[in-house]
Amino acid sequence: VQLQASGGGLVQAGGSLRLSCAASGSIFSISRMGWYRQAPGKQRELVAGITSGGSTNYADSVKGRFTISRDNAKNTVYLQMNSLKPEDTAVYYCAAGVRSWSLQGMDYWGKGTQVTVSS
């Protein structure tokens, strides 16, 4: 499984960005896809995840601001990020897996995309 993330950039606080993650390869084996982020000096953390059945999971810090969705026909997962805050600044990674939302539970990782929110 290969994951190609895109959509990062620089935005002012209060602004919006949409990240995209296109999956290819043996995607039939994947039941979970998610977005994780890692800020400088911090551990990588789950931001939002979505299962093949459409169930979603969000970090408390982004609830009400971020929305994860998927287009099964395009094998693509999106992360719509609204009301961005400087503390959302991080490298965002797309991941896919089966077992769980933990870092160890995700089997495939895309290259990160930088999101920078200026105050």
N, CA, C and O atoms as a GROMACS GRO file, in nm:
protein
  476
    1VAL      N    1   0.084  -0.119   0.000
    1VAL     CA    2   0.000   0.000   0.000
    1VAL      C    3   0.088   0.124   0.000
    1VAL      O    4   0.181   0.137   0.080
    2GLN      N    5   0.058   0.214  -0.091
    2GLN     CA    6   0.131   0.341  -0.097
    2GLN      C    7   0.034   0.454  -0.066
    2GLN      O    8  -0.081   0.453  -0.110
    3LEU      N    9   0.082   0.551   0.009
    3LEU     CA   10   0.000   0.665   0.049
    3LEU      C   11   0.068   0.793   0.004
    3LEU      O   12   0.186   0.815   0.031
    4GLN      N   13  -0.007   0.875  -0.065
    4GLN     CA   14   0.046   1.002  -0.114
    4GLN      C   15  -0.036   1.116  -0.054
    4GLN      O   16  -0.153   1.134  -0.087
    5ALA      N   17   0.027   1.191   0.034
    5ALA     CA   18  -0.041   1.302   0.101
    5ALA      C   19  -0.010   1.434   0.031
    5ALA      O   20   0.099   1.452  -0.024
    6SER      N   21  -0.105   1.524   0.036
    6SER     CA   22  -0.085   1.656  -0.022
    6SER      C   23  -0.178   1.756   0.047
    6SER      O   24  -0.271   1.718   0.117
    7GLY      N   25  -0.150   1.884   0.025
    7GLY     CA   26  -0.242   1.986   0.073
    7GLY      C   27  -0.191   2.072   0.187
    7GLY      O   28  -0.261   2.165   0.229
    8GLY      N   29  -0.072   2.044   0.237
    8GLY     CA   30  -0.020   2.127   0.346
    8GLY      C   31   0.017   2.266   0.296
    8GLY      O   32   0.013   2.295   0.177
    9GLY      N   33   0.055   2.351   0.392
    9GLY     CA   34   0.095   2.485   0.354
    9GLY      C   35   0.097   2.579   0.472
    9GLY      O   36   0.090   2.537   0.588
   10LEU      N   37   0.106   2.706   0.441
   10LEU     CA   38   0.109   2.812   0.542
   10LEU      C   39  -0.024   2.886   0.541
   10LEU      O   40  -0.073   2.925   0.435
   11VAL      N   41  -0.081   2.903   0.658
   11VAL     CA   42  -0.210   2.970   0.667
   11VAL      C   43  -0.213   3.052   0.795
   11VAL      O   44  -0.145   3.020   0.893
   12GLN      N   45  -0.290   3.157   0.794
   12GLN     CA   46  -0.306   3.238   0.915
   12GLN      C   47  -0.403   3.172   1.012
   12GLN      O   48  -0.489   3.094   0.972
   13ALA      N   49  -0.388   3.205   1.138
   13ALA     CA   50  -0.481   3.154   1.238
   13ALA      C   51  -0.624   3.189   1.200
   13ALA      O   52  -0.654   3.301   1.156
   14GLY      N   53  -0.712   3.092   1.216
   14GLY     CA   54  -0.850   3.110   1.178
   14GLY      C   55  -0.881   3.062   1.037
   14GLY      O   56  -0.997   3.051   0.998
   15GLY      N   57  -0.778   3.034   0.963
   15GLY     CA   58  -0.795   2.991   0.825
   15GLY      C   59  -0.822   2.842   0.813
   15GLY      O   60  -0.840   2.773   0.913
   16SER      N   61  -0.826   2.795   0.688
   16SER     CA   62  -0.860   2.656   0.659
   16SER      C   63  -0.762   2.595   0.561
   16SER      O   64  -0.702   2.665   0.478
   17LEU      N   65  -0.747   2.466   0.571
   17LEU     CA   66  -0.670   2.387   0.476
   17LEU      C   67  -0.739   2.252   0.460
   17LEU      O   68  -0.809   2.206   0.550
   18ARG      N   69  -0.718   2.190   0.345
   18ARG     CA   70  -0.766   2.054   0.326
   18ARG      C   71  -0.652   1.965   0.283
   18ARG      O   72  -0.584   1.992   0.183
   19LEU      N   73  -0.631   1.860   0.358
   19LEU     CA   74  -0.530   1.762   0.324
   19LEU      C   75  -0.596   1.645   0.250
   19LEU      O   76  -0.710   1.609   0.278
   20SER      N   77  -0.521   1.589   0.157
   20SER     CA   78  -0.568   1.472   0.083
   20SER      C   79  -0.467   1.360   0.095
   20SER      O   80  -0.346   1.385   0.102
   21CYS      N   81  -0.516   1.237   0.097
   21CYS     CA   82  -0.429   1.120   0.102
   21CYS      C   83  -0.483   1.017   0.004
   21CYS      O   84  -0.590   0.960   0.026
   22ALA      N   85  -0.410   0.994  -0.102
   22ALA     CA   86  -0.450   0.897  -0.202
   22ALA      C   87  -0.379   0.765  -0.176
   22ALA      O   88  -0.256   0.762  -0.163
   23ALA      N   89  -0.455   0.657  -0.169
   23ALA     CA   90  -0.400   0.525  -0.144
   23ALA      C   91  -0.398   0.443  -0.272
   23ALA      O   92  -0.488   0.453  -0.355
   24SER      N   93  -0.294   0.364  -0.286
   24SER     CA   94  -0.284   0.274  -0.401
   24SER      C   95  -0.220   0.144  -0.355
   24SER      O   96  -0.160   0.138  -0.248
   25GLY      N   97  -0.232   0.041  -0.437
   25GLY     CA   98  -0.177  -0.089  -0.402
   25GLY      C   99  -0.285  -0.180  -0.347
   25GLY      O  100  -0.400  -0.176  -0.392
   26SER      N  101  -0.249  -0.262  -0.250
   26SER     CA  102  -0.340  -0.364  -0.196
   26SER      C  103  -0.431  -0.304  -0.091
   26SER      O  104  -0.428  -0.342   0.026
   27ILE      N  105  -0.512  -0.210  -0.134
   27ILE     CA  106  -0.594  -0.134  -0.040
   27ILE      C  107  -0.710  -0.214   0.014
   27ILE      O  108  -0.774  -0.172   0.110
   28PHE      N  109  -0.740  -0.331  -0.045
   28PHE     CA  110  -0.852  -0.412   0.004
   28PHE      C  111  -0.825  -0.459   0.146
   28PHE      O  112  -0.918  -0.494   0.219
   29SER      N  113  -0.697  -0.460   0.186
   29SER     CA  114  -0.661  -0.508   0.319
   29SER      C  115  -0.674  -0.401   0.427
   29SER      O  116  -0.656  -0.430   0.545
   30ILE      N  117  -0.705  -0.279   0.387
   30ILE     CA  118  -0.704  -0.167   0.480
   30ILE      C  119  -0.844  -0.140   0.533
   30ILE      O  120  -0.938  -0.125   0.455
   31SER      N  121  -0.859  -0.132   0.665
   31SER     CA  122  -0.988  -0.097   0.723
   31SER      C  123  -0.985   0.038   0.794
   31SER      O  124  -1.090   0.096   0.821
   32ARG      N  125  -0.865   0.088   0.824
   32ARG     CA  126  -0.854   0.216   0.893
   32ARG      C  127  -0.760   0.308   0.818
   32ARG      O  128  -0.653   0.265   0.772
   33MET      N  129  -0.798   0.432   0.805
   33MET     CA  130  -0.708   0.533   0.752
   33MET      C  131  -0.717   0.655   0.842
   33MET      O  132  -0.825   0.692   0.889
   34GLY      N  133  -0.603   0.715   0.865
   34GLY     CA  134  -0.604   0.826   0.959
   34GLY      C  135  -0.499   0.930   0.928
   34GLY      O  136  -0.409   0.909   0.847
   35TRP      N  137  -0.514   1.043   0.995
   35TRP     CA  138  -0.416   1.150   0.989
   35TRP      C  139  -0.353   1.165   1.127
   35TRP      O  140  -0.421   1.171   1.230
   36TYR      N  141  -0.223   1.172   1.126
   36TYR     CA  142  -0.146   1.191   1.248
   36TYR      C  143  -0.062   1.317   1.230
   36TYR      O  144  -0.041   1.362   1.118
   37ARG      N  145  -0.016   1.371   1.339
   37ARG     CA  146   0.071   1.488   1.328
   37ARG      C  147   0.181   1.481   1.433
   37ARG      O  148   0.167   1.420   1.538
   38GLN      N  149   0.291   1.547   1.399
   38GLN     CA  150   0.403   1.553   1.491
   38GLN      C  151   0.460   1.693   1.489
   38GLN      O  152   0.512   1.740   1.388
   39ALA      N  153   0.450   1.759   1.603
   39ALA     CA  154   0.508   1.891   1.619
   39ALA      C  155   0.651   1.877   1.671
   39ALA      O  156   0.685   1.775   1.730
   40PRO      N  157   0.734   1.978   1.650
   40PRO     CA  158   0.873   1.970   1.697
   40PRO      C  159   0.880   1.941   1.847
   40PRO      O  160   0.814   2.007   1.927
   41GLY      N  161   0.958   1.841   1.883
   41GLY     CA  162   0.976   1.805   2.023
   41GLY      C  163   0.862   1.729   2.084
   41GLY      O  164   0.863   1.702   2.204
   42LYS      N  165   0.763   1.693   2.005
   42LYS     CA  166   0.648   1.620   2.058
   42LYS      C  167   0.632   1.485   1.989
   42LYS      O  168   0.688   1.460   1.882
   43GLN      N  169   0.556   1.398   2.054
   43GLN     CA  170   0.530   1.268   1.995
   43GLN      C  171   0.426   1.279   1.885
   43GLN      O  172   0.342   1.369   1.885
   44ARG      N  173   0.434   1.186   1.794
   44ARG     CA  174   0.334   1.178   1.689
   44ARG      C  175   0.201   1.137   1.753
   44ARG      O  176   0.197   1.049   1.839
   45GLU      N  177   0.093   1.201   1.709
   45GLU     CA  178  -0.037   1.174   1.769
   45GLU      C  179  -0.144   1.161   1.663
   45GLU      O  180  -0.133   1.216   1.553
   46LEU      N  181  -0.248   1.086   1.697
   46LEU     CA  182  -0.362   1.072   1.608
   46LEU      C  183  -0.441   1.203   1.608
   46LEU      O  184  -0.472   1.258   1.713
   47VAL      N  185  -0.472   1.250   1.490
   47VAL     CA  186  -0.557   1.368   1.474
   47VAL      C  187  -0.700   1.324   1.445
   47VAL      O  188  -0.794   1.366   1.512
   48ALA      N  189  -0.715   1.239   1.344
   48ALA     CA  190  -0.848   1.191   1.305
   48ALA      C  191  -0.832   1.061   1.228
   48ALA      O  192  -0.735   1.042   1.155
   49GLY      N  193  -0.929   0.972   1.245
   49GLY     CA  194  -0.927   0.847   1.173
   49GLY      C  195  -1.065   0.811   1.125
   49GLY      O  196  -1.166   0.858   1.179
   50ILE      N  197  -1.069   0.728   1.023
   50ILE     CA  198  -1.197   0.685   0.968
   50ILE      C  199  -1.184   0.539   0.926
   50ILE      O  200  -1.083   0.498   0.868
   51THR      N  201  -1.287   0.460   0.956
   51THR     CA  202  -1.284   0.319   0.918
   51THR      C  203  -1.352   0.298   0.784
   51THR      O  204  -1.415   0.389   0.729
   52SER      N  205  -1.339   0.178   0.732
   52SER     CA  206  -1.402   0.147   0.605
   52SER      C  207  -1.554   0.155   0.616
   52SER      O  208  -1.623   0.175   0.516
   53GLY      N  209  -1.606   0.142   0.737
   53GLY     CA  210  -1.750   0.154   0.758
   53GLY      C  211  -1.796   0.296   0.781
   53GLY      O  212  -1.916   0.321   0.794
   54GLY      N  213  -1.702   0.388   0.786
   54GLY     CA  214  -1.737   0.528   0.801
   54GLY      C  215  -1.732   0.582   0.943
   54GLY      O  216  -1.760   0.700   0.965
   55SER      N  217  -1.697   0.499   1.040
   55SER     CA  218  -1.684   0.548   1.177
   55SER      C  219  -1.563   0.638   1.190
   55SER      O  220  -1.458   0.611   1.131
   56THR      N  221  -1.578   0.744   1.266
   56THR     CA  222  -1.470   0.841   1.280
   56THR      C  223  -1.422   0.853   1.424
   56THR      O  224  -1.493   0.820   1.519
   57ASN      N  225  -1.301   0.900   1.437
   57ASN     CA  226  -1.237   0.915   1.567
   57ASN      C  227  -1.153   1.042   1.561
   57ASN      O  228  -1.073   1.059   1.469
   58TYR      N  229  -1.170   1.131   1.659
   58TYR     CA  230  -1.098   1.258   1.658
   58TYR      C  231  -1.026   1.282   1.789
   58TYR      O  232  -1.071   1.241   1.896
   59ALA      N  233  -0.912   1.348   1.779
   59ALA     CA  234  -0.847   1.398   1.899
   59ALA      C  235  -0.934   1.509   1.959
   59ALA      O  236  -0.998   1.584   1.886
   60ASP      N  237  -0.935   1.518   2.091
   60ASP     CA  238  -1.018   1.619   2.156
   60ASP      C  239  -0.982   1.760   2.109
   60ASP      O  240  -1.068   1.847   2.099
   61SER      N  241  -0.856   1.781   2.081
   61SER     CA  242  -0.808   1.914   2.046
   61SER      C  243  -0.860   1.963   1.911
   61SER      O  244  -0.852   2.082   1.882
   62VAL      N  245  -0.912   1.873   1.828
   62VAL     CA  246  -0.958   1.913   1.695
   62VAL      C  247  -1.107   1.893   1.675
   62VAL      O  248  -1.161   1.931   1.571
   63LYS      N  249  -1.173   1.837   1.771
   63LYS     CA  250  -1.317   1.813   1.757
   63LYS      C  251  -1.390   1.944   1.732
   63LYS      O  252  -1.366   2.045   1.800
   64GLY      N  253  -1.479   1.942   1.636
   64GLY     CA  254  -1.554   2.062   1.601
   64GLY      C  255  -1.485   2.152   1.500
   64GLY      O  256  -1.546   2.243   1.446
   65ARG      N  257  -1.357   2.126   1.476
   65ARG     CA  258  -1.281   2.208   1.380
   65ARG      C  259  -1.236   2.129   1.258
   65ARG      O  260  -1.234   2.182   1.147
   66PHE      N  261  -1.200   2.004   1.279
   66PHE     CA  262  -1.151   1.919   1.171
   66PHE      C  263  -1.256   1.815   1.135
   66PHE      O  264  -1.331   1.768   1.220
   67THR      N  265  -1.259   1.779   1.008
   67THR     CA  266  -1.349   1.675   0.961
   67THR      C  267  -1.274   1.581   0.869
   67THR      O  268  -1.211   1.624   0.772
   68ILE      N  269  -1.281   1.452   0.899
   68ILE     CA  270  -1.219   1.352   0.812
   68ILE      C  271  -1.328   1.287   0.729
   68ILE      O  272  -1.438   1.262   0.778
   69SER      N  273  -1.297   1.260   0.604
   69SER     CA  274  -1.392   1.195   0.514
   69SER      C  275  -1.315   1.109   0.416
   69SER      O  276  -1.193   1.122   0.403
   70ARG      N  277  -1.386   1.022   0.347
   70ARG     CA  278  -1.320   0.938   0.249
   70ARG      C  279  -1.407   0.924   0.126
   70ARG      O  280  -1.530   0.925   0.132
   71ASP      N  281  -1.340   0.911   0.014
   71ASP     CA  282  -1.404   0.885  -0.115
   71ASP      C  283  -1.355   0.748  -0.159
   71ASP      O  284  -1.244   0.734  -0.210
   72ASN      N  285  -1.438   0.648  -0.139
   72ASN     CA  286  -1.396   0.511  -0.168
   72ASN      C  287  -1.369   0.490  -0.318
   72ASN      O  288  -1.281   0.411  -0.355
   73ALA      N  289  -1.442   0.559  -0.401
   73ALA     CA  290  -1.423   0.545  -0.545
   73ALA      C  291  -1.284   0.594  -0.588
   73ALA      O  292  -1.226   0.544  -0.684
   74LYS      N  293  -1.234   0.694  -0.515
   74LYS     CA  294  -1.102   0.750  -0.548
   74LYS      C  295  -0.994   0.699  -0.455
   74LYS      O  296  -0.877   0.736  -0.469
   75ASN      N  297  -1.031   0.613  -0.359
   75ASN     CA  298  -0.934   0.562  -0.260
   75ASN      C  299  -0.859   0.677  -0.194
   75ASN      O  300  -0.737   0.672  -0.176
   76THR      N  301  -0.933   0.778  -0.157
   76THR     CA  302  -0.873   0.898  -0.102
   76THR      C  303  -0.942   0.937   0.028
   76THR      O  304  -1.064   0.929   0.041
   77VAL      N  305  -0.862   0.979   0.123
   77VAL     CA  306  -0.911   1.030   0.250
   77VAL      C  307  -0.875   1.178   0.260
   77VAL      O  308  -0.766   1.219   0.220
   78TYR      N  309  -0.967   1.256   0.313
   78TYR     CA  310  -0.947   1.400   0.325
   78TYR      C  311  -0.951   1.442   0.471
   78TYR      O  312  -1.017   1.379   0.554
   79LEU      N  313  -0.881   1.548   0.501
   79LEU     CA  314  -0.891   1.610   0.633
   79LEU      C  315  -0.917   1.759   0.609
   79LEU      O  316  -0.827   1.833   0.569
   80GLN      N  317  -1.039   1.800   0.636
   80GLN     CA  318  -1.074   1.942   0.627
   80GLN      C  319  -1.044   2.006   0.761
   80GLN      O  320  -1.099   1.965   0.864
   81MET      N  321  -0.958   2.104   0.760
   81MET     CA  322  -0.916   2.170   0.884
   81MET      C  323  -0.962   2.315   0.881
   81MET      O  324  -0.917   2.394   0.798
   82ASN      N  325  -1.051   2.348   0.972
   82ASN     CA  326  -1.104   2.484   0.984
   82ASN      C  327  -1.062   2.545   1.116
   82ASN      O  328  -1.020   2.474   1.208
   83SER      N  329  -1.075   2.675   1.125
   83SER     CA  330  -1.043   2.748   1.249
   83SER      C  331  -0.906   2.707   1.302
   83SER      O  332  -0.889   2.677   1.420
   84LEU      N  333  -0.809   2.705   1.213
   84LEU     CA  334  -0.676   2.659   1.249
   84LEU      C  335  -0.612   2.750   1.353
   84LEU      O  336  -0.633   2.871   1.354
   85LYS      N  337  -0.534   2.688   1.440
   85LYS     CA  338  -0.466   2.758   1.548
   85LYS      C  339  -0.315   2.736   1.533
   85LYS      O  340  -0.273   2.638   1.472
   86PRO      N  341  -0.235   2.826   1.588
   86PRO     CA  342  -0.089   2.806   1.581
   86PRO      C  343  -0.046   2.671   1.638
   86PRO      O  344   0.052   2.613   1.590
   87GLU      N  345  -0.117   2.621   1.737
   87GLU     CA  346  -0.080   2.492   1.796
   87GLU      C  347  -0.112   2.373   1.705
   87GLU      O  348  -0.077   2.260   1.737
   88ASP      N  349  -0.177   2.399   1.592
   88ASP     CA  350  -0.198   2.293   1.493
   88ASP      C  351  -0.077   2.276   1.402
   88ASP      O  352  -0.072   2.184   1.321
   89THR      N  353   0.019   2.364   1.416
   89THR     CA  354   0.140   2.356   1.335
   89THR      C  355   0.214   2.226   1.361
   89THR      O  356   0.248   2.194   1.475
   90ALA      N  357   0.238   2.151   1.256
   90ALA     CA  358   0.304   2.020   1.268
   90ALA      C  359   0.324   1.962   1.129
   90ALA      O  360   0.275   2.015   1.029
   91VAL      N  361   0.396   1.852   1.125
   91VAL     CA  362   0.400   1.771   1.005
   91VAL      C  363   0.286   1.670   1.016
   91VAL      O  364   0.274   1.598   1.116
   92TYR      N  365   0.203   1.665   0.915
   92TYR     CA  366   0.086   1.577   0.916
   92TYR      C  367   0.116   1.455   0.828
   92TYR      O  368   0.166   1.468   0.716
   93TYR      N  369   0.085   1.338   0.881
   93TYR     CA  370   0.110   1.212   0.813
   93TYR      C  371  -0.020   1.137   0.791
   93TYR      O  372  -0.107   1.131   0.878
   94CYS      N  373  -0.032   1.080   0.674
   94CYS     CA  374  -0.141   0.990   0.645
   94CYS      C  375  -0.096   0.848   0.677
   94CYS      O  376   0.019   0.811   0.649
   95ALA      N  377  -0.184   0.769   0.734
   95ALA     CA  378  -0.149   0.632   0.769
   95ALA      C  379  -0.267   0.539   0.742
   95ALA      O  380  -0.382   0.582   0.739
   96ALA      N  381  -0.236   0.412   0.723
   96ALA     CA  382  -0.339   0.312   0.698
   96ALA      C  383  -0.305   0.184   0.772
   96ALA      O  384  -0.187   0.151   0.789
   97GLY      N  385  -0.406   0.113   0.815
   97GLY     CA  386  -0.381  -0.010   0.887
   97GLY      C  387  -0.508  -0.085   0.916
   97GLY      O  388  -0.615  -0.057   0.861
   98VAL      N  389  -0.492  -0.182   1.005
   98VAL     CA  390  -0.604  -0.271   1.038
   98VAL      C  391  -0.630  -0.278   1.187
   98VAL      O  392  -0.744  -0.277   1.232
   99ARG      N  393  -0.521  -0.285   1.265
   99ARG     CA  394  -0.535  -0.329   1.404
   99ARG      C  395  -0.594  -0.227   1.499
   99ARG      O  396  -0.690  -0.256   1.570
  100SER      N  397  -0.538  -0.107   1.501
  100SER     CA  398  -0.583  -0.007   1.598
  100SER      C  399  -0.533   0.129   1.554
  100SER      O  400  -0.458   0.141   1.457
  101TRP      N  401  -0.575   0.235   1.628
  101TRP     CA  402  -0.534   0.370   1.596
  101TRP      C  403  -0.398   0.406   1.656
  101TRP      O  404  -0.346   0.516   1.632
  102SER      N  405  -0.340   0.318   1.734
  102SER     CA  406  -0.209   0.348   1.789
  102SER      C  407  -0.106   0.353   1.677
  102SER      O  408  -0.130   0.301   1.568
  103LEU      N  409   0.007   0.414   1.704
  103LEU     CA  410   0.111   0.425   1.601
  103LEU      C  411   0.155   0.286   1.557
  103LEU      O  412   0.183   0.262   1.440
  104GLN      N  413   0.160   0.194   1.653
  104GLN     CA  414   0.201   0.058   1.621
  104GLN      C  415   0.094  -0.017   1.545
  104GLN      O  416   0.122  -0.118   1.479
  105GLY      N  417  -0.027   0.029   1.554
  105GLY     CA  418  -0.137  -0.040   1.487
  105GLY      C  419  -0.155  -0.003   1.341
  105GLY      O  420  -0.232  -0.067   1.270
  106MET      N  421  -0.083   0.100   1.298
  106MET     CA  422  -0.093   0.141   1.159
  106MET      C  423   0.026   0.083   1.082
  106MET      O  424   0.140   0.092   1.126
  107ASP      N  425  -0.004   0.023   0.968
  107ASP     CA  426   0.096  -0.053   0.895
  107ASP      C  427   0.166   0.025   0.784
  107ASP      O  428   0.277  -0.009   0.743
  108TYR      N  429   0.100   0.128   0.736
  108TYR     CA  430   0.155   0.201   0.622
  108TYR      C  431   0.150   0.350   0.652
  108TYR      O  432   0.053   0.401   0.708
  109TRP      N  433   0.257   0.417   0.613
  109TRP     CA  434   0.268   0.561   0.638
  109TRP      C  435   0.309   0.633   0.511
  109TRP      O  436   0.395   0.586   0.436
  110GLY      N  437   0.247   0.748   0.489
  110GLY     CA  438   0.289   0.832   0.380
  110GLY      C  439   0.395   0.931   0.427
  110GLY      O  440   0.421   0.944   0.547
  111LYS      N  441   0.454   1.000   0.333
  111LYS     CA  442   0.544   1.108   0.368
  111LYS      C  443   0.463   1.222   0.427
  111LYS      O  444   0.350   1.246   0.386
  112GLY      N  445   0.521   1.292   0.520
  112GLY     CA  446   0.449   1.400   0.585
  112GLY      C  447   0.432   1.524   0.499
  112GLY      O  448   0.506   1.547   0.403
  113THR      N  449   0.334   1.601   0.536
  113THR     CA  450   0.312   1.730   0.471
  113THR      C  451   0.306   1.836   0.580
  113THR      O  452   0.236   1.821   0.680
  114GLN      N  453   0.380   1.944   0.560
  114GLN     CA  454   0.392   2.046   0.664
  114GLN      C  455   0.270   2.138   0.664
  114GLN      O  456   0.227   2.187   0.560
  115VAL      N  457   0.217   2.159   0.784
  115VAL     CA  458   0.111   2.258   0.805
  115VAL      C  459   0.164   2.360   0.904
  115VAL      O  460   0.203   2.325   1.015
  116THR      N  461   0.166   2.485   0.863
  116THR     CA  462   0.213   2.592   0.949
  116THR      C  463   0.104   2.697   0.964
  116THR      O  464   0.053   2.749   0.865
  117VAL      N  465   0.068   2.726   1.088
  117VAL     CA  466  -0.036   2.824   1.116
  117VAL      C  467   0.028   2.942   1.187
  117VAL      O  468   0.083   2.928   1.297
  118SER      N  469   0.021   3.057   1.124
  118SER     CA  470   0.083   3.176   1.182
  118SER      C  471  -0.020   3.252   1.266
  118SER      O  472  -0.140   3.252   1.237
  119SER      N  473   0.031   3.317   1.370
  119SER     CA  474  -0.060   3.390   1.461
  119SER      C  475  -0.080   3.534   1.415
  119SER      O  476  -0.152   3.609   1.480
   0.00000   0.00000   0.00000
